[in-house]
Every structure is written in C-alpha cells, then in structure tokens.
Amino acid sequence: MIPTGSQKELIRHLSGHFGISDSVASQLIAEVLAYNDQSYESFIHQRHRELQEIGVPNKTAYRLIQEELLERRFPAPVLSERQIRRIIYG
C-alpha cells in the first residue's frame, strides 16, 4: 500500500500514540481497510467459521451474525436466519 497524504498523517499519529513503527502502523491501517472492504457474504462465512471454532451452536451463531451485520460501517441488508444459513451453506 502506498499511503496517501491523510494516511501518512494517520501513520504518524498511530506511530507516535502507540509507540509502534511506521511499518506496523501502515500494516494495521491496511488490515482495517481490508476488513471494512469485505463483502457481507464474506463476513458471514468468516464469522460463522470463527463461531464454530469456539463451539457456538448454529442457532446462536446466526443470531449473533444478524446483530453484527447491523453494526458494520456499511451495514448489510437486514437478513433472516434462513438467508444467513443459505449464504453459508448454499
């Protein structure tokens, strides 16, 4: 990633505030941007896998995913548990 002017300012801010290198701050910004650019379908798949790994039952996972989708910076459309299940399993 080649930082823009505002990103360079953010890199300097994060570096100074958290005592991390410019390189680490740049990587952190790139990761946050990539996370926020993720499609809601991709988020659903990723989050379902994470919840499965810690043993959350599907019924609970679907409800959590519904709630989390509403909190994203660019919220997904309101989806039913059935729609979420169909995105996960096809």
Secondary structure, DSSP 8 states (H G I E B T S, - for coil): ----HHHHHHHHHHHHHHT--HHHHHHHHHHHHHHHHS-HHHHHHHHHHHHHHTT--HHHHHHHHHHHHHHSSS------HHHHHHHHH-
